[in-house]
Amino acid sequence: MGANDVANAFGTSVGSNVLTIRNAFILATIMETLGAMLVGSNVTATMSKKVVNIDLYIKHPDQFFLGQLAILGGGSVWLVTATLLRLPVSSTHSIVGATLGFTLVLNGIKGISWWKILEIALSWVLSPALSGFVSATLYMIVDFAVLRRRNPVKCGLRALPFFYFFCIAFNSFAIVKNGSQKLEHVGLIAEGRISVWVLIMISIGFGVVAALISHFILRPRILRWIYRGREEKINEQNDEQNDDESNEWSNLSSSERLQSFRLTPRGLLSWFFPRKDRKENKDTLRMFSTIQVFTACFAAFAHGANDVSNSISPLVAMLSVWIHRTVKEKEDTSPWLLLFGVFSICLGLWILGHRVIEMVGQKLSQINPCSGFTIEFGAAFTVVLASELGLPVSTTHCLVGSVVAVGTINSGEGIDWRHFGSIAKSWLVTLPVSGAISAALMFILKVSLLTYE
């Protein structure tokens, strides 16, 4: 899973040349660990207890134990195959499909919680749509508030604190909320949970601190970085052509930058969406590369919160059967299991992650730091929100949905629809293929190991 899903989270940052693959792997390792440890436990409960009606296995924990082996086998085989083919698929789909496969072999359709499957399937459709909507909306806000302005660098520096505020505040809310529940469980919080209003105020406080740091500390550094890069580029070229190009955007009038407006449906659309031939200010894109690194970390944190729990849910169930001889989990997910899951996922990322990064970050779409920032933020926002609701959505679907939405705003020319078609086909076959592999493994295990009275 690490070679596929984690690579999705940092694919846009590598594709926009903001991060090298090595730096992306290092940041992914850190943020995946934090996301899994701080927010990941809710989704584990959903995957292991609600997809399958585990009451059917109360008298046969050995069946349930072997079923989890079939899940791991079915999901893993398909994920490795898709990674070798450079196809970004959903680990969530793979796990759910494999769960259906082993259950059909042992108990037929009566072993499946169809309402929960329907709920999860609906989230698979809605999550890329919501993620794409968030990313597209944010991109249009950035476009009107920054990119079309007479001095886009200045406007961008004014907007950065607000972006940092929302990123930190939302992430802080998820962390503090989950952390307060864990403190309650161990008895460090005596009475009741921390109220939602207290959580909101704490999150706002963290967001305000991040915004102040962005304005008073990061802003001067970003300016020096931009000017230093401009001077180095001028010195390398040793002519005035680069300087003329960098000032070309700022010489445009505000009306030219905002594009002509005509009171017709076509005129309204041509005014609303960015022009195909528009030249983006290079200094502005350099400025957005700083916040794209931050949103890439946010996306990796969201992935760790959601998908790490999905991948270890069969292992959690197996451990419960082995220790307690029951399919009912009696303890919370062990931090050591989460760490084991993170270690295994990051190992896969370092070994094969470059294959999917090439597809998501370079072949699927043309991405710059500005569009990459909006893509990653929209996907991360959707995944963290779903994780807090205990709903295992697909990080892959959210990210690709954001890429398609932002690319469509740019007249659809930034999307390689042939590659997108291949990805869409792989999504459609993920559930049945992983389910078929799991069913085949379960049938072999059933014939070989299970005995009946």
C-alpha positions, 0 to 999 in steps of 0.5 A: 500500500505504501508504494501506491497510496502514499505515493499519491499523496506526494505525487503532485509535489514531485510533479511540480518540482517542489520536492525531490523524490527523496525529500518526499519520501522522508516527509511522507515517513514522518507525516504518515506516522503522525497521522496513524498514531494521532487520528487513525483508530476510528477507521480501524473500528469501521473496517473490522466491525461493520463491513462484515457481520462478525456475529456469524463467526462468534462460534467459529473464530478460526474461520474469522482468523483465516478470513483475515489472512485471505483479506491480506492476501487478496488486497496485497496481490492486487495492490502490488500488481497495480503498482507495477502497472503504475496505476493509482488504486485504492487500498480501501477498495482492495481491503473491502473487496477482499473482505467480501471475497472471504465472506462469500466463500464462508457464509454467502451473502448473509455474512455481508453488512450490505447497508454498510457496504452501500454507505461506503460505496456512496462515499467512494462516489461522493469523496472525489466529487467533494474533494474536487469541489473543494480544490476547484473552489480554492483554485478559483479563489486563489486565481481571483485573489492572487494570480489575476492581480497587478502585483500577484506576489504581494497579494499572495503574501497577504493570503498565505497567513489565511491558508496556513490558518485554515490548514493548521486549525482544521488539522489541530481540531482532528488531532485534539479531538482524537487525543482528548478521547484517548485521555478520557479512556486512560482516565486522565480526563475525569468527567466527560469529553472536552466540549466541541466549543473548547476544541474549536477554540483550541484549534483556532488558537493553533491556527492564529499562531500559525498565521502569525508565524507565517506573516512575521517569520516566513514572509521575510524569508520567502521574499528573500528566497524569491529575490535571490532566485530571481538574481541567480537566474538573471546572472546565469542568463547574463542578459535582460530578457529574463527581467523583461519576462518577469515584469511582463505580468506586472505591466498588464493592467487590472482589466487585462489581468481579470480578462474581458467580460461580456454579458453572455453565457460564453462571455461569462465562462471565458471571463470566469475561467483562466485563459489558456494562453495566460502566462503565470508569474514565476515568482508567484509560483515560487511563493506557492511552492512553500505552502505546497510542501506544507499541504503535502505534509497535510495530505500525508497526515490525512493518509496516515489517519485513514489508510494505515488503519485500513491496512492493519484492520485484518491484523488487529482482528487476527490478534484479537482472535489469537489472544482472546479467542473471540472475534469481538475486539476487547482492547483498543488498537495497539500503538505498536500495531499502528507503528508496524503498519506505518513501517511496512507502508513506508518500506513499500514507498521507498522501494516502489513508490516512484512508479505511481508518483510518475503517473500522478505527478507527471503523466496524469496532469500538468501541475505547478505549485499553485494548482498542486497546493489546491489539489493537495489541500482539497484531498487532505481536507476531505480525507481528514473529515471522513476519518473523523466521521469514521468513514474509510474513504479512498485517498486515491479517489480524493486526490485524482478527483482534485486533479481532474477538477483543477485540470478541468478549470484550466480548460481540461488541457492539463489532463491526460484523459488517456491515462485517466481512462486507465486509472478509472478502469483500474478503479472499477476492477479493484473490488472484484479482482481483490475479492476474487483473489481473496475468495480463492485464497479462502477456498484453499484455506477452507479445504486445507485447514478448517475442520467441521464437526 
